[in-house]
């Protein structure tokens, strides 16, 4: 495959794109998000999972239509700019970069916590440095490593599901679906679980690096989402059948606690290794996606233009990748990002709200607008159903981004008149 000096090389097929999406979705989220979601929803956990999946499906369909039309790096940043105007594209890109940078730090610290709890920050920084180097070497190397990680994680999750369901501790009565914490709890759980579904955005942000994007992206996104939903539903049912919603809500390491409660303590180290590998997979895909959105925003001078450089040999946005890796390494070394799931979910839901609004403009037929309308409303409802701190901080970050955009526009206008 050839590429221009300023463009990226198209090397990824449908299978590669699906694996990249799975690497982001079937990652640390399933090991970490179930417990806070169960705490929020109680017996409504599975309802929350269904709501999150519905909103994710609408977002995926809107993203797939847009990505086929605009196969360039940047995802919704590009779609919003082209369909709604420069400001909305900028706001989507800002939401994605800020929210997902926090997610990168959270995934890095997850690796550290599982591998060496006493030196979690040091291990996290090492993981960021190593995976930034992998991404620097080219997207095909990243896709290959992600394929290995996905295989390992799926094997561990399969062991958890089978082990829990065949144990004597499994009780179908614990799967009673209700809404013990009310509709608000179900919606908050859906917002938290959405964090784990959002990985299909990586496929769209790689639009400039897939072969035949008009065919590849619309096929890869729903495939990756469907596989992730099946995996999540299976794990949620298995863990609930052993711990129940109350036990799951109180768990610190839900999958490890579930296999221990199921009478399989020998499986706990395997789950810990699987969690660390899963977090590495998520971190790899997150750095990949954030660097591509940074590239697109730098091309439009919303971020420093130097970040738009593409390496002449590896055909990757090397400066953007190094900048993202440096920021994530600093965060992983210095901050506690245990609350990053809620903050990241707010930012990503804002990102997909712009995607759905963009997809709404593609076709004026009422039937064609059902999916983007449901997705847009769903994103708004879930975003403001998240914990209050996440909503306040997330909204504040969006306001800061909007103010920065306005100031930059005013400065440019003044310079133009001069």
BELWO-V809538 format. One record per residue. N is the residue number from 1. OMEGA is omega in radians with two decimals (none if undefined). BURIAL is # if it has 24 or more other ideal C-beta (glycine too) atoms within 12 Angstrom, else .. Layout:
# BELWO-V809538
n:N omega:OMEGA burial:BURIAL
n:N omega:OMEGA burial:BURIAL
This chain:
# BELWO-V809538
n:1 omega:3.11 burial:.
n:2 omega:3.11 burial:.
n:3 omega:3.08 burial:.
n:4 omega:-3.12 burial:.
n:5 omega:-3.10 burial:.
n:6 omega:-3.09 burial:.
n:7 omega:-3.13 burial:#
n:8 omega:-3.07 burial:#
n:9 omega:3.13 burial:#
n:10 omega:-3.07 burial:#
n:11 omega:-3.00 burial:#
n:12 omega:3.04 burial:#
n:13 omega:-3.11 burial:#
n:14 omega:-3.13 burial:#
n:15 omega:3.11 burial:#
n:16 omega:-3.11 burial:#
n:17 omega:3.10 burial:#
n:18 omega:-3.13 burial:#
n:19 omega:3.10 burial:#
n:20 omega:3.10 burial:#
n:21 omega:3.11 burial:#
n:22 omega:3.12 burial:#
n:23 omega:3.11 burial:#
n:24 omega:-3.08 burial:#
n:25 omega:-3.11 burial:#
n:26 omega:-3.10 burial:#
n:27 omega:-3.05 burial:#
n:28 omega:-3.13 burial:#
n:29 omega:-3.11 burial:#
n:30 omega:3.11 burial:#
n:31 omega:-3.02 burial:#
n:32 omega:-2.97 burial:#
n:33 omega:-3.08 burial:#
n:34 omega:-3.07 burial:#
n:35 omega:3.10 burial:#
n:36 omega:3.10 burial:#
n:37 omega:3.10 burial:#
n:38 omega:3.10 burial:#
n:39 omega:-3.13 burial:#
n:40 omega:-2.97 burial:#
n:41 omega:-3.05 burial:#
n:42 omega:-3.12 burial:#
n:43 omega:3.13 burial:#
n:44 omega:-3.09 burial:#
n:45 omega:-3.11 burial:#
n:46 omega:3.03 burial:#
n:47 omega:3.10 burial:#
n:48 omega:3.10 burial:#
n:49 omega:3.13 burial:#
n:50 omega:3.13 burial:#
n:51 omega:3.12 burial:#
n:52 omega:3.14 burial:#
n:53 omega:3.13 burial:#
n:54 omega:3.13 burial:#
n:55 omega:3.13 burial:#
n:56 omega:3.12 burial:#
n:57 omega:3.12 burial:#
n:58 omega:3.11 burial:#
n:59 omega:-3.12 burial:#
n:60 omega:-3.13 burial:#
n:61 omega:3.09 burial:#
n:62 omega:-3.13 burial:#
n:63 omega:-3.12 burial:#
n:64 omega:3.12 burial:#
n:65 omega:-3.11 burial:#
n:66 omega:-3.11 burial:#
n:67 omega:3.09 burial:#
n:68 omega:-3.13 burial:#
n:69 omega:-3.11 burial:#
n:70 omega:-3.08 burial:#
n:71 omega:-3.14 burial:#
n:72 omega:3.09 burial:#
n:73 omega:3.10 burial:#
n:74 omega:3.10 burial:#
n:75 omega:-3.04 burial:#
n:76 omega:3.02 burial:#
n:77 omega:3.13 burial:#
n:78 omega:-3.09 burial:#
n:79 omega:-3.14 burial:#
n:80 omega:3.13 burial:#
n:81 omega:-3.06 burial:#
n:82 omega:-3.03 burial:#
n:83 omega:-3.03 burial:#
n:84 omega:-3.10 burial:#
n:85 omega:-3.02 burial:.
n:86 omega:-3.08 burial:#
n:87 omega:-3.07 burial:#
n:88 omega:3.04 burial:#
n:89 omega:3.11 burial:#
n:90 omega:-3.10 burial:#
n:91 omega:3.09 burial:#
n:92 omega:3.13 burial:#
n:93 omega:3.11 burial:#
n:94 omega:3.13 burial:#
n:95 omega:-3.09 burial:#
n:96 omega:-3.06 burial:#
n:97 omega:-3.11 burial:#
n:98 omega:-3.10 burial:#
n:99 omega:-3.08 burial:#
n:100 omega:3.02 burial:#
n:101 omega:3.05 burial:#
n:102 omega:3.10 burial:#
n:103 omega:3.09 burial:#
n:104 omega:3.13 burial:#
n:105 omega:3.12 burial:#
n:106 omega:3.14 burial:#
n:107 omega:3.12 burial:#
n:108 omega:3.12 burial:#
n:109 omega:3.05 burial:#
n:110 omega:3.06 burial:#
n:111 omega:-3.12 burial:#
n:112 omega:-3.11 burial:#
n:113 omega:-3.11 burial:#
n:114 omega:-3.08 burial:#
n:115 omega:-3.07 burial:#
n:116 omega:-3.03 burial:.
n:117 omega:-3.10 burial:.
n:118 omega:-3.14 burial:.
n:119 omega:-3.03 burial:.
n:120 omega:-3.10 burial:#
n:121 omega:3.14 burial:#
n:122 omega:3.12 burial:.
n:123 omega:3.13 burial:#
n:124 omega:3.13 burial:#
n:125 omega:3.12 burial:#
n:126 omega:3.13 burial:#
n:127 omega:3.13 burial:#
n:128 omega:-3.13 burial:#
n:129 omega:-3.09 burial:#
n:130 omega:-3.08 burial:.
n:131 omega:3.02 burial:#
n:132 omega:3.10 burial:#
n:133 omega:3.11 burial:#
n:134 omega:3.12 burial:#
n:135 omega:-3.14 burial:#
n:136 omega:-3.09 burial:#
n:137 omega:3.10 burial:#
n:138 omega:-3.05 burial:#
n:139 omega:3.13 burial:#
n:140 omega:3.07 burial:#
n:141 omega:3.11 burial:#
n:142 omega:-3.14 burial:#
n:143 omega:3.12 burial:#
n:144 omega:-3.14 burial:.
n:145 omega:3.12 burial:#
n:146 omega:3.11 burial:#
n:147 omega:3.12 burial:#
n:148 omega:-3.12 burial:.
n:149 omega:-3.14 burial:#
n:150 omega:-3.14 burial:#
n:151 omega:-3.14 burial:.
n:152 omega:-3.09 burial:#
n:153 omega:3.13 burial:#
n:154 omega:3.11 burial:#
n:155 omega:3.12 burial:.
n:156 omega:3.14 burial:#
n:157 omega:3.09 burial:#
n:158 omega:3.11 burial:#
n:159 omega:3.11 burial:#
n:160 omega:-3.11 burial:#
n:161 omega:-3.12 burial:#
n:162 omega:-3.12 burial:.
n:163 omega:-3.14 burial:#
n:164 omega:-3.04 burial:#
n:165 omega:-3.12 burial:#
n:166 omega:-3.12 burial:.
n:167 omega:3.11 burial:#
n:168 omega:-3.13 burial:.
n:169 omega:-3.12 burial:#
n:170 omega:-3.12 burial:#
n:171 omega:-3.12 burial:.
n:172 omega:3.13 burial:.
n:173 omega:3.12 burial:.
n:174 omega:-3.14 burial:#
n:175 omega:-3.14 burial:#
n:176 omega:-3.08 burial:.
n:177 omega:3.09 burial:.
n:178 omega:3.09 burial:.
n:179 omega:-3.01 burial:#
n:180 omega:3.12 burial:#
n:181 omega:3.07 burial:#
n:182 omega:-3.12 burial:.
n:183 omega:3.12 burial:.
n:184 omega:3.11 burial:#
n:185 omega:3.11 burial:#
n:186 omega:-3.13 burial:#
n:187 omega:3.10 burial:#
n:188 omega:3.09 burial:#
n:189 omega:3.11 burial:#
n:190 omega:3.11 burial:#
n:191 omega:3.13 burial:#
n:192 omega:3.12 burial:#
n:193 omega:3.11 burial:#
n:194 omega:3.08 burial:#
n:195 omega:-3.08 burial:#
n:196 omega:-3.11 burial:#
n:197 omega:-2.90 burial:#
n:198 omega:-3.07 burial:#
n:199 omega:-3.12 burial:#
n:200 omega:3.05 burial:#
n:201 omega:3.13 burial:#
n:202 omega:-3.13 burial:#
n:203 omega:-3.13 burial:#
n:204 omega:-3.11 burial:#
n:205 omega:3.08 burial:#
n:206 omega:-3.05 burial:#
n:207 omega:-3.11 burial:#
n:208 omega:-3.06 burial:#
n:209 omega:3.09 burial:#
n:210 omega:3.07 burial:#
n:211 omega:3.10 burial:#
n:212 omega:-3.03 burial:.
n:213 omega:-3.14 burial:#
n:214 omega:3.12 burial:.
n:215 omega:-3.01 burial:.
n:216 omega:-3.02 burial:#
n:217 omega:3.12 burial:#
n:218 omega:3.08 burial:#
n:219 omega:-3.02 burial:#
n:220 omega:-3.05 burial:#
n:221 omega:3.13 burial:#
n:222 omega:3.09 burial:#
n:223 omega:3.14 burial:#
n:224 omega:-3.14 burial:#
n:225 omega:-3.14 burial:#
n:226 omega:3.11 burial:#
n:227 omega:-3.14 burial:#
n:228 omega:3.14 burial:#
n:229 omega:3.12 burial:#
n:230 omega:3.14 burial:#
n:231 omega:-3.12 burial:#
n:232 omega:-3.13 burial:#
n:233 omega:3.13 burial:#
n:234 omega:3.14 burial:#
n:235 omega:-3.13 burial:#
n:236 omega:3.13 burial:#
n:237 omega:-3.11 burial:#
n:238 omega:-3.10 burial:#
n:239 omega:3.10 burial:#
n:240 omega:-3.10 burial:#
n:241 omega:3.14 burial:#
n:242 omega:-3.04 burial:#
n:243 omega:-2.99 burial:#
n:244 omega:-3.07 burial:#
n:245 omega:-3.13 burial:#
n:246 omega:3.12 burial:.
n:247 omega:3.12 burial:#
n:248 omega:3.13 burial:#
n:249 omega:-3.13 burial:#
n:250 omega:-3.04 burial:.
n:251 omega:3.06 burial:#
n:252 omega:3.06 burial:#
n:253 omega:-2.90 burial:#
n:254 omega:-3.11 burial:#
n:255 omega:3.09 burial:#
n:256 omega:3.10 burial:#
n:257 omega:-3.11 burial:#
n:258 omega:-3.12 burial:#
n:259 omega:3.07 burial:#
n:260 omega:3.12 burial:#
n:261 omega:3.13 burial:#
n:262 omega:3.10 burial:#
n:263 omega:-3.14 burial:.
n:264 omega:-3.12 burial:#
n:265 omega:3.13 burial:.
n:266 omega:-3.12 burial:.
n:267 omega:-3.09 burial:#
n:268 omega:3.11 burial:#
n:269 omega:3.11 burial:.
n:270 omega:3.12 burial:#
n:271 omega:3.11 burial:#
n:272 omega:3.11 burial:#
n:273 omega:3.12 burial:#
n:274 omega:3.12 burial:#
n:275 omega:3.12 burial:#
n:276 omega:3.11 burial:#
n:277 omega:3.13 burial:#
n:278 omega:3.13 burial:#
n:279 omega:3.06 burial:#
n:280 omega:3.11 burial:#
n:281 omega:3.11 burial:#
n:282 omega:-3.13 burial:#
n:283 omega:3.12 burial:#
n:284 omega:-3.11 burial:#
n:285 omega:3.13 burial:#
n:286 omega:3.11 burial:#
n:287 omega:3.11 burial:#
n:288 omega:-3.09 burial:#
n:289 omega:-3.12 burial:#
n:290 omega:-3.13 burial:#
n:291 omega:3.13 burial:#
n:292 omega:3.07 burial:#
n:293 omega:3.05 burial:#
n:294 omega:3.08 burial:#
n:295 omega:-3.10 burial:#
n:296 omega:-3.14 burial:#
n:297 omega:3.10 burial:#
n:298 omega:3.09 burial:#
n:299 omega:-3.14 burial:#
n:300 omega:3.08 burial:#
n:301 omega:2.98 burial:.
n:302 omega:3.00 burial:#
n:303 omega:-3.10 burial:#
n:304 omega:-3.07 burial:.
n:305 omega:-3.14 burial:.
n:306 omega:-3.12 burial:.
n:307 omega:-3.14 burial:#
n:308 omega:-3.09 burial:#
n:309 omega:3.08 burial:#
n:310 omega:-3.08 burial:#
n:311 omega:-3.07 burial:#
n:312 omega:-3.13 burial:.
n:313 omega:-3.04 burial:.
n:314 omega:3.14 burial:#
n:315 omega:3.06 burial:#
n:316 omega:3.08 burial:#
n:317 omega:-2.91 burial:#
n:318 omega:3.14 burial:#
n:319 omega:3.09 burial:#
n:320 omega:3.14 burial:#
n:321 omega:3.12 burial:#
n:322 omega:3.13 burial:#
n:323 omega:3.12 burial:#
n:324 omega:3.13 burial:#
n:325 omega:-3.14 burial:#
n:326 omega:-3.14 burial:#
n:327 omega:-3.14 burial:#
n:328 omega:3.13 burial:#
n:329 omega:3.11 burial:#
n:330 omega:3.13 burial:.
n:331 omega:-3.11 burial:#
n:332 omega:-3.12 burial:#
n:333 omega:-2.93 burial:#
n:334 omega:-3.01 burial:.
n:335 omega:3.02 burial:.
n:336 omega:-3.06 burial:.
n:337 omega:3.13 burial:#
n:338 omega:3.09 burial:.
n:339 omega:-3.05 burial:#
n:340 omega:-3.13 burial:#
n:341 omega:3.14 burial:#
n:342 omega:-3.14 burial:#
n:343 omega:-3.14 burial:#
n:344 omega:3.13 burial:#
n:345 omega:3.14 burial:#
n:346 omega:-3.13 burial:#
n:347 omega:-3.12 burial:#
n:348 omega:3.08 burial:#
n:349 omega:3.05 burial:#
n:350 omega:3.11 burial:#
n:351 omega:-3.11 burial:#
n:352 omega:3.02 burial:#
n:353 omega:3.09 burial:#
n:354 omega:3.12 burial:#
n:355 omega:3.14 burial:#
n:356 omega:3.08 burial:#
n:357 omega:3.10 burial:#
n:358 omega:3.14 burial:#
n:359 omega:3.12 burial:#
n:360 omega:-3.10 burial:#
n:361 omega:-3.05 burial:#
n:362 omega:-3.04 burial:#
n:363 omega:-3.10 burial:.
n:364 omega:3.14 burial:.
n:365 omega:-3.11 burial:.
n:366 omega:-3.11 burial:.
n:367 omega:-3.13 burial:.
n:368 omega:-3.10 burial:.
n:369 omega:-3.11 burial:#
n:370 omega:-3.09 burial:.
n:371 omega:3.13 burial:#
n:372 omega:3.10 burial:#
n:373 omega:3.11 burial:#
n:374 omega:3.12 burial:#
n:375 omega:-3.13 burial:#
n:376 omega:3.13 burial:#
n:377 omega:3.13 burial:#
n:378 omega:3.11 burial:#
n:379 omega:-3.12 burial:#
n:380 omega:-3.11 burial:#
n:381 omega:-3.12 burial:#
n:382 omega:-3.13 burial:#
n:383 omega:-3.08 burial:#
n:384 omega:3.00 burial:#
n:385 omega:3.14 burial:#
n:386 omega:3.09 burial:#
n:387 omega:-3.03 burial:#
n:388 omega:-3.13 burial:.
n:389 omega:3.14 burial:.
n:390 omega:-3.13 burial:#
n:391 omega:-3.10 burial:#
n:392 omega:-3.12 burial:.
n:393 omega:-3.13 burial:#
n:394 omega:3.11 burial:#
n:395 omega:3.12 burial:.
n:396 omega:3.12 burial:.
n:397 omega:3.10 burial:#
n:398 omega:3.12 burial:#
n:399 omega:3.11 burial:.
n:400 omega:3.12 burial:.
n:401 omega:3.13 burial:#
n:402 omega:3.11 burial:.
n:403 omega:3.13 burial:.
n:404 omega:3.11 burial:.
n:405 omega:-3.14 burial:#
n:406 omega:3.11 burial:.
n:407 omega:-3.14 burial:.
n:408 omega:3.12 burial:.
n:409 omega:-3.13 burial:.
n:410 omega:3.12 burial:.
n:411 omega:3.13 burial:.
n:412 omega:3.14 burial:.
n:413 omega:3.13 burial:.
n:414 omega:3.12 burial:.
n:415 omega:3.13 burial:.
n:416 omega:3.12 burial:.
n:417 omega:3.13 burial:.
n:418 omega:none burial:.
